[in-house]
Each structure stands twice: as structure tokens, then as C-alpha cells.
Amino acid sequence: MVDYILGVSNPEQWHSQNLQMNKNHYASWMVHLGGPKLITEIADEIGVGVHFNPFVTWNHKMLKYGVVRMHDLIKDILNWERFYLSGRLQKPVHILVDNLDIENVNSANLKAAMTAALLLLPPKFTEEDLYAKICSLSYMGDLRMLFAEDRNKVKKIVQGQFDLFQSRYRPFLEEYEAKELLRFMSSGSGQTNVSQDCGLSAARSLVSSLPPMVRSKMGMKLGQEKKLVESGRVIHEVSIGSREEAAKCMQKVLRRTVMVSSARQAVSGLLTVGGVNAVRYLSNKMRKAWKSLR
């Protein structure tokens, strides 16, 4: 099933128009009981702002499309408030229509993902290790990974799209190399080996590049320090005692965010797709998980 994400200005209005053309995409009880208003309210109040219609056939292909308010999408990309769609956009995606220059906005999300991955990686690693760690960020704490996802999902995504990961993240790797935070070395196997500065100063630099929401939650746990910058403005920085402490704290923040978002979206999805489709979707996921375990 191919996944599509549609960013719209007004989800309720969009669903109202879509119901006139594609009523069969929605669970019948939602159509009759509340229509577009109920669909939008469940996505916003129970889920994480996204309504999905799965098992839609178009041009002889099976697809699933999610509808999200564009304002919410941009907030998640920049702040990782839900760390749901922002996590999806850290992996290779194909942007079909881009009226608000989302591709450019998403560059901040890609850089933050690479920064978070570096904080969790050891002093030496391969380029593939880096992309695997980036890919795994949005699965940390995801309840589906316990029983309804392929255990080899991250590895398959990275190895199947390595060149696409490389084209997206190489500019940021080169930027960090210029700052002497990273060094690259070629190996005989064709893999690129990477070494990073694991000092406290480098760790502080990485933490300062994380999204505001993540830094704020880390500051609540570790404390904050006031710092006077050149412009004369006072900023608050996360107080870091060691790199390991910062990495562990960030991991807890992300895991908690993903766990809450995945639980909310799971409940929202079960309500909105209808009983038959919910069982069908879950059984497909569990079949993949069982196959990967075997």
C-alpha cells in the first residue's frame, strides 16, 4: 500500500468536498453520524491531527492517504510536537505538489534528525549506521513495534533507499565536517566510516540544534542555563553534565512523545476506518511482524 499525505488549509472543508466524491473511502458510521465535522474532531482531539483512509484503490493500485492541516504539519516539522509526520518526512519521500515550499521547511527537520542520531551514536560508525539511527528515531516508543511491525523495517528502509538517504543528508554531513564535528574515512568494503567529536562542547552544539520543543523538555529534566549572546539577547540553554546524560534524556523525551502519539493515532485509526478495515489493517501488520520474527 502506497502512503500519501495531503496537507490542506481546512480539513473539515476538504472532507466535506471529498465525501461528495468519495464517500466509500470513509467508515459508514462516521458519514451518517457526524460527517466532516466528526472526522476532523476525532483526528484533532483523539489522534494527532491526521485522518487516514486506507485500502483505497486508484488506477489499479492500493493506497492509503492521510489528511492533515498544513499549519499542524509545519509545526510538527519544526518543533517535533507530535513527532509523527515529521518522523515520516525524515525518510525519503516524493513530494508531488508543494505550494508552501515544504521541501525547504523540511530541511530543518532533516538536520535535527541527523543531530539527534549523532547524539545517540558511538565515536565511530558507518554512514549506513547513521541513516539507520535516523530512521529509527520515529519508531522509538511506537507501540506498533511491539507486535504489529516488521522487526527488520528500519534495515529494509535504509538498504532499499540508501542513495536517497545519502542525497538528503550529505549536505548536513558536509556542514558538520566543515565544523570539525565529523571526519570521513573510506573503507575497503565500500562503506564510508565516520568518526565524531564526543566531547562535552560538541554535545552542547548538537543539543542546541535540536527542535525547540525537545530542548524545552530536556531543560525541564536537566535544568537550564542563561547565556548572553553577541546580540545582547539572553537565551536559555540545556544544562548538560555529560554527553551520555544528554543522549539518555533526549531519548526519553522522544520515546515518550512517540509512544503517546502512536497510541493516540492507533485509537483514532480504529474509530475512523471502521471495524472491517481495522481488522484487515492490523492483521496485515501482524502478519509482517510474525514473518520477521520467524
Disulfide bonds with the S-S distance in Angstrom:
none
